[in-house]
Structures are given as C-alpha cells and as structure tokens.
Amino acid sequence: MDILSDVLRTVRFSGALDLRPEFSAPWTVKTESCHEFAEVVEFGTKQIVQFHIIAEGHCWVQTTQGICQALVPGDVVIFPHGDSHIMGDRLDRTPASMTEILRDLPWEPPTFLAYGGGGDVTRIVCGFLECEELLAHPFLKSLPPFMHVRTFVEPSVPLLEVGVQRIIQEADCSQPGSLCLLTRLIELMFIEILRSQLQSQATDPSSSLAALTDPIVGQILELFHGNPAHPWTVPELASHLNLSRTTLAQRFRQLLGQPPIQYLTQWRLQLASQQLRNTDAGIAKIAAEVGYESEAAFSRAFKRYVGVPPGTWRNHKLA
C-alpha cells in the first residue's frame, strides 16, 4: 500500500495568497513567524506554509537556525513550519518588519509591493498556504524547518522546473483566469517538493519516514491505513506480527514518537475531517465509517484533539 500517497491525499492546502514584492537595493526584511503573520493577513488558521520563488535578481535568506543561503532566479525556499526568516540583498543591517510593511496593504490578490532604496531589483513570488492544523501528520512534522530547491541551477525534477517557470510567467500575467491558474500551480509545486523531500527522508533512520520501510512499523501502518475502522488493539497487532506487545510499542514510538493507538486515533480524525469538509454525510455516519461505535464517542475524541465539536468545526470550515 502506498501509505505516503494516502497521507498526502489528506493534506489540504487552501486559501493561497500570493504576494509579488519587488525589492530594490538596499533592502533587508524580516518575515515573522506564521502565528504573527496570520494575524496580519487574517487567515483562518495560524498554520501557514510560507515559500518564496526568486523570479529575478539575487538575494540572501537567513533562517532562525543560522543558515545563510544565497538565492538566484528559479530558487524556491520553503518554511514548512512557518518559521521567522530574514531576506535581503545583504544581511548585515537591521531588517524592516514585513508585518509592518504589509499591514496597510489591501489583501486582494495579486498584491504588489515595491520596497527598497531604488537600486538593483529582486522580484519574488511569495506563496502563503493555509494548512489545516488538524492534519499535522507525523510525517509532515518531520520536515526540516527550511527547504531550498534550485529548480533552474540543479533541475532534478523536470516537471518542477517547468512548473516554477510557469508560476513566474503567470505572476506577470493579467489574463482572465491567471490568478486561479497561479494558485493551482503553486499548490502542485509545493506538493511535488513535499513528496520529493519526504521520499528523500525515507531511508534516514532518524526520520519518521523510515517507518514506511521498517519491517514492524511498516506492517502496522499498512493495517491502519488499509482498514482504519477496524477496532485495532495492541494485543491484536502483536499477535498479527508475532511480536511481544512491548517490542511492538517501543519500535512504533521510536520511529513515530507516539503509541500505535494514538496514531490510529489521529489518522481516523484526519479522515473524518475530510468527510466533514467535503461531504454532507451525517456526523453519526462519518463516526461509524472511521471506526467509532457512537457519535458521542467520536465527538468527544474530535473535540479533545481539535478543540471544538465536529459540527462546529464543519460549520466554521464551510462558512
């Protein structure tokens, strides 16, 4: 079973908002963390995946982890966990706050911004995608805080190179439908990069992706994803794999950072969130389909994990 695809199908990136800044030297700006930035742009969630595509010119980026990276046209930088970062033609000056720069701008995409001292120009296409906090899967949590892809200099994925080129072209386009196309291209680009990053981690024993090929945890994941509604228990899993319960639980926690049944609960609720958002099925029906014996038990689990009952969550997402 392709568990990674199963996980990626549950990930929903929405409300893409593109900012098209044109910076002129000298310039240095700091983008605050996603929690602070979300308040400025009034997103419905504080979990924002941020990324920037260099369309023209050269600049630098500095992360909170101390990474300093030179950027050239075609480079994509992504902050999966919405970490604060600094960008500029140079990094040896006090940065201006992007939240302050953007606070008074109208948020009707495309949003254009001209900022700087009038020198050499760097054009950037910025994407801000909402990612449901509910869908914080262990695999996604394992992503590094900073990702850098050189699509033009080191084109390893031809489809990605073409996609980034098209995004840059559409950012300058005013044809009917260009905004919709740009949003879809951005989402596809991110998923392509995300998939490549996750696959590259699959052989790293320190990554949760190693669980996919682990002879013990991999089998458990196949059982959970193949039949999430089954009333799985640790004793049943241990018997199925011919292992002791202690060995099974320890190995699962070692790779995924949580007990098996906790993972199963979160996965069931992720599947339920999809149905709540995408169908008009009743809550009792959804509860039964993801493995809960009653609507009340499902509602309690959902509220404990998300913070609000499923009906309230659905009404807010569909509003």
WOBEL-V174966 format. One record per residue. N is the residue number from 1. NEAR is the number of other ideal C-beta (glycine too) atoms within 10 Angstrom. Layout:
n & near
N & NEAR
N & NEAR
This chain:
n & near
1 & 12
2 & 10
3 & 17
4 & 16
5 & 9
6 & 17
7 & 20
8 & 16
9 & 11
10 & 16
11 & 18
12 & 19
13 & 19
14 & 15
15 & 15
16 & 19
17 & 20
18 & 20
19 & 20
20 & 18
21 & 22
22 & 17
23 & 24
24 & 17
25 & 18
26 & 14
27 & 24
28 & 21
29 & 22
30 & 18
31 & 25
32 & 18
33 & 17
34 & 24
35 & 12
36 & 15
37 & 20
38 & 19
39 & 13
40 & 17
41 & 18
42 & 8
43 & 19
44 & 13
45 & 14
46 & 15
47 & 20
48 & 23
49 & 22
50 & 21
51 & 20
52 & 22
53 & 25
54 & 25
55 & 21
56 & 14
57 & 18
58 & 14
59 & 24
60 & 16
61 & 22
62 & 19
63 & 18
64 & 13
65 & 10
66 & 6
67 & 14
68 & 10
69 & 14
70 & 9
71 & 21
72 & 13
73 & 18
74 & 19
75 & 24
76 & 24
77 & 21
78 & 23
79 & 24
80 & 23
81 & 19
82 & 22
83 & 16
84 & 18
85 & 24
86 & 19
87 & 26
88 & 22
89 & 21
90 & 11
91 & 14
92 & 7
93 & 12
94 & 7
95 & 16
96 & 15
97 & 14
98 & 24
99 & 16
100 & 12
101 & 16
102 & 19
103 & 11
104 & 6
105 & 13
106 & 6
107 & 12
108 & 8
109 & 15
110 & 17
111 & 16
112 & 11
113 & 17
114 & 11
115 & 14
116 & 21
117 & 11
118 & 10
119 & 12
120 & 16
121 & 15
122 & 23
123 & 18
124 & 23
125 & 23
126 & 20
127 & 25
128 & 22
129 & 21
130 & 21
131 & 22
132 & 21
133 & 11
134 & 24
135 & 18
136 & 15
137 & 18
138 & 17
139 & 22
140 & 19
141 & 12
142 & 20
143 & 20
144 & 16
145 & 15
146 & 19
147 & 16
148 & 14
149 & 24
150 & 15
151 & 24
152 & 15
153 & 10
154 & 11
155 & 15
156 & 10
157 & 16
158 & 9
159 & 11
160 & 18
161 & 17
162 & 13
163 & 20
164 & 28
165 & 15
166 & 16
167 & 22
168 & 21
169 & 13
170 & 23
171 & 21
172 & 13
173 & 15
174 & 8
175 & 8
176 & 8
177 & 9
178 & 15
179 & 17
180 & 10
181 & 15
182 & 23
183 & 20
184 & 12
185 & 21
186 & 26
187 & 16
188 & 15
189 & 23
190 & 22
191 & 13
192 & 16
193 & 21
194 & 20
195 & 14
196 & 15
197 & 17
198 & 20
199 & 12
200 & 11
201 & 18
202 & 15
203 & 11
204 & 11
205 & 9
206 & 9
207 & 18
208 & 22
209 & 24
210 & 19
211 & 24
212 & 23
213 & 10
214 & 18
215 & 8
216 & 18
217 & 23
218 & 16
219 & 15
220 & 25
221 & 25
222 & 14
223 & 19
224 & 20
225 & 16
226 & 11
227 & 10
228 & 19
229 & 13
230 & 12
231 & 9
232 & 18
233 & 13
234 & 16
235 & 10
236 & 13
237 & 22
238 & 18
239 & 12
240 & 13
241 & 17
242 & 6
243 & 16
244 & 10
245 & 15
246 & 10
247 & 12
248 & 23
249 & 17
250 & 13
251 & 19
252 & 24
253 & 15
254 & 14
255 & 22
256 & 23
257 & 14
258 & 15
259 & 15
260 & 24
261 & 15
262 & 14
263 & 21
264 & 23
265 & 19
266 & 18
267 & 21
268 & 22
269 & 22
270 & 21
271 & 20
272 & 27
273 & 24
274 & 18
275 & 18
276 & 22
277 & 15
278 & 11
279 & 11
280 & 8
281 & 14
282 & 10
283 & 19
284 & 14
285 & 11
286 & 22
287 & 25
288 & 16
289 & 15
290 & 21
291 & 20
292 & 24
293 & 10
294 & 11
295 & 17
296 & 11
297 & 12
298 & 23
299 & 18
300 & 13
301 & 19
302 & 27
303 & 14
304 & 10
305 & 15
306 & 17
307 & 11
308 & 12
309 & 15
310 & 22
311 & 13
312 & 14
313 & 20
314 & 20
315 & 12
316 & 10
317 & 16
318 & 10
319 & 6
